[in-house]
Amino acid sequence: QVQLVESGGGLVQPGGSLRLSCGASGFAFSTYLMSWYRQAPGKERELVAVISGAGSSTNYADSVKGRFTISRDNAKHTVYLQMNSLKPEDTAEYYCNVNIRRLASWGQGTQVTVSS
């Protein structure tokens, strides 16, 4: 059974940093793309960043390029999202995602609030 557990969210001032973590279990972690999504109140869920199974390839939404970094530790079955220079518009629930045989699995989410 696929399980994804996010952590690391919280309240941070504009310009601050946070690192989100997503622990994964129940599948061959290193062979799958992992993604971070976010959903702000009243908005659709959007893709933030993606990383390949080996961690050699990444892709980012334009809105976070240069500020966020996705990485993974396959030995620890964990994917990270380092978020720097945070803005109020980054406020959202952040979700970890993996798609296995066209079935999407999600974590419970972790709230990030950027406010002074």
C-alpha positions as CSV (number, residue, x, y, z in Angstrom):
1,Q,0.0,0.0,0.0
2,V,1.4,3.3,-1.1
3,Q,1.8,5.8,1.7
4,L,3.1,9.4,1.5
5,V,3.6,11.5,4.6
6,E,4.4,15.2,4.3
7,S,6.0,17.3,7.1
8,G,7.8,20.6,7.5
9,G,5.1,23.2,6.9
10,G,4.4,26.2,9.1
11,L,4.1,29.9,9.3
12,V,7.0,31.9,7.9
13,Q,7.6,35.6,7.1
14,P,8.0,36.8,3.5
15,G,11.5,36.2,2.4
16,G,11.9,33.3,4.7
17,S,12.6,29.6,4.0
18,L,11.1,26.2,4.8
19,R,12.0,22.7,3.8
20,L,9.2,20.2,3.3
21,S,9.8,16.5,3.5
22,C,7.7,13.6,2.2
23,G,8.4,10.1,3.4
24,A,7.3,7.3,1.1
25,S,6.6,3.6,1.5
26,G,4.8,0.7,-0.2
27,F,6.4,1.0,-3.6
28,A,9.8,0.9,-5.3
29,F,10.6,4.5,-4.5
30,S,13.7,5.0,-6.6
31,T,12.0,4.0,-9.8
32,Y,9.3,6.6,-9.8
33,L,9.0,10.3,-10.5
34,M,8.0,12.2,-7.5
35,S,6.1,15.5,-7.5
36,W,5.1,18.3,-5.2
37,Y,1.8,20.1,-5.8
38,R,0.1,22.9,-3.9
39,Q,-3.5,24.1,-3.5
40,A,-4.4,27.5,-2.3
41,P,-7.9,28.3,-0.9
42,G,-10.3,28.7,-3.8
43,K,-7.8,27.6,-6.4
44,E,-7.1,24.4,-8.3
45,R,-4.2,22.2,-7.3
46,E,-1.1,23.0,-9.2
47,L,2.1,21.3,-10.0
48,V,5.1,22.9,-8.2
49,A,8.1,20.6,-9.0
50,V,9.0,17.1,-10.3
51,I,12.1,15.0,-9.9
52,S,13.1,11.9,-11.7
53,G,13.7,8.5,-10.0
54,A,17.4,8.9,-9.9
55,G,17.2,12.6,-9.0
56,S,19.1,13.7,-12.1
57,S,16.3,15.6,-13.7
58,T,14.0,18.2,-12.2
59,N,11.3,20.6,-13.5
60,Y,9.6,23.5,-11.8
61,A,6.6,25.7,-12.2
62,D,7.6,29.2,-13.5
63,S,6.3,30.8,-10.4
64,V,8.9,29.0,-8.2
65,K,11.9,28.7,-10.5
66,G,15.0,30.0,-8.8
67,R,13.4,29.9,-5.4
68,F,12.4,26.3,-4.8
69,T,14.6,23.2,-5.1
70,I,13.3,19.6,-5.2
71,S,15.6,16.8,-4.2
72,R,15.3,13.2,-3.0
73,D,17.2,10.7,-0.9
74,N,16.4,7.2,-2.3
75,A,18.1,5.5,0.6
76,K,15.7,7.2,3.0
77,H,12.7,7.0,0.6
78,T,12.2,10.7,1.1
79,V,11.6,13.7,-1.3
80,Y,12.3,17.2,-0.2
81,L,11.2,20.7,-1.3
82,Q,13.5,23.5,-0.2
83,M,11.6,26.8,-0.4
84,N,13.5,30.0,-0.3
85,S,12.5,33.7,-0.7
86,L,8.9,32.8,0.2
87,K,6.1,35.1,-0.9
88,P,2.6,35.5,0.4
89,E,1.3,33.9,-2.8
90,D,3.2,30.7,-1.9
91,T,0.6,30.2,0.9
92,A,-1.1,26.8,0.2
93,E,-1.5,23.3,1.3
94,Y,1.5,21.3,-0.2
95,Y,1.1,17.7,-1.3
96,C,3.5,15.0,-2.3
97,N,2.5,12.9,-5.3
98,V,3.4,9.7,-7.1
99,N,1.7,8.1,-10.1
100,I,1.9,4.4,-10.3
101,R,0.2,2.6,-13.2
102,R,-1.9,5.8,-13.8
103,L,-3.1,5.7,-10.2
104,A,-2.3,8.9,-8.4
105,S,-1.4,8.7,-4.7
106,W,-1.3,11.7,-2.4
107,G,-0.2,12.5,1.1
108,Q,-2.3,14.3,3.6
109,G,-0.7,17.6,2.9
110,T,1.3,20.2,4.9
111,Q,0.2,23.8,5.3
112,V,2.6,26.6,4.4
113,T,1.6,30.1,5.4
114,V,3.7,33.1,4.3
115,S,2.6,36.2,6.3
116,S,4.1,39.0,8.3
